[in-house]
Amino acid sequence: MNLPESGTAFERIAATYDANSTNAPLSRWLRAQLWERLAALFPPDSYLLELGCGTGEDAVWLAQRGTRVLATDVSPQMLARTAQKAAQHGVAHLIETRPLDFARTESWRLPDAAFDGVYSNYGALNCTEHWSALGAVLARTVRQGGYAAFSVIGRFSLWETLWHMAHADFRIAARRWRGKSTAQIGGVTFPIYYPTARQFRKAFGAAWRLRALHGWGVFLPPSDVYGALERRPRLSRLLCALERRFARLPLCAYLADHFWIALRRTGG
Ligand SMILES: C[S@@+](CC[C@H](N)C(=O)[O-])C[C@H]1O[C@@H](n2cnc3c(N)ncnc32)[C@H](O)[C@@H]1O
């Protein structure tokens, strides 16, 4: 498979992704909040599809509960890490890996109505703008009554805007506002898209009904500010408490670093 630029970028950082991102204490705390939301949607005996699985952190956690996961990503290195992590945790029999590119949904060979749900976390779906095509292909492969749950980097982050304005970096403060920007990862520059929750929900189409819309990372900052916050443990604890208490309010979805959206597969 020819890798898109976003795939090449993550391919290059796959070996260091966990050390630099996944294992940061605030990142782990935030991921645990997502796991609670996934657990509320998907019973342990579900069969789930993951998009943009990265190093397999979510797939392994779900498999440890007994869930079967088809973990997909465009990056072979990321898929290899997922398989390795699954073996290390004794859940290789529950996790299958497969290369899938968001930009090539027409070539995905997924069985009809096979999955109880689909999920994707930490902004993988910001590497594409083809959310309508995704909504259509997922409507075929997720059974009626199943769920789609995604954490997507939103159009406006209050933290990011205030932080970078306070540091007189107005370009970064406003980088999401046009809905498209570029990211630089592993020395590769690639396009990144910032849908509003409304735009994303609409793109998914009539086969999906909104079940929940929450903020995720509204009191806690985007990851580039974690270092500054982790040096202030009392402030960190306060912000975690606020995040836990209030992030599920729908208004927070419009101010947070990510919105978390859960959609239910209906008829149509
Ligand atoms: C920010 S990482 C998130 C990884 C993982 N979901 C997590 O929670 O840590 C984004 C992932 O999306 C994958 N990705 C980027 N572009 C993609 C594409 N066009 N198709 C499928 N996956 C892609 C990357 O390889 C990477 O693993």
The ligand as an ORCA input file, in Angstrom:
! r2SCAN-3c Opt
* xyz 0 1
  C      -2.504     10.419     16.673
  S      -2.352      8.735     16.206
  C      -3.608      7.988     17.205
  C      -3.312      6.555     17.460
  C      -4.260      5.829     18.415
  N      -5.642      5.885     17.984
  C      -4.148      6.330     19.837
  O      -5.199      6.532     20.479
  O      -3.031      6.472     20.338
  C      -3.100      8.742     14.570
  C      -3.042      7.378     13.874
  O      -3.747      7.503     12.624
  C      -3.033      6.780     11.633
  N      -3.349      7.356     10.300
  C      -2.876      8.498      9.773
  N      -3.358      8.673      8.523
  C      -4.145      7.594      8.262
  C      -4.912      7.194      7.129
  N      -4.953      7.940      6.029
  N      -5.598      6.024      7.208
  C      -5.567      5.247      8.343
  N      -4.846      5.584      9.445
  C      -4.142      6.748      9.397
  C      -1.586      6.946     12.015
  O      -0.745      5.973     11.432
  C      -1.637      6.896     13.534
  O      -1.441      5.602     14.018
*
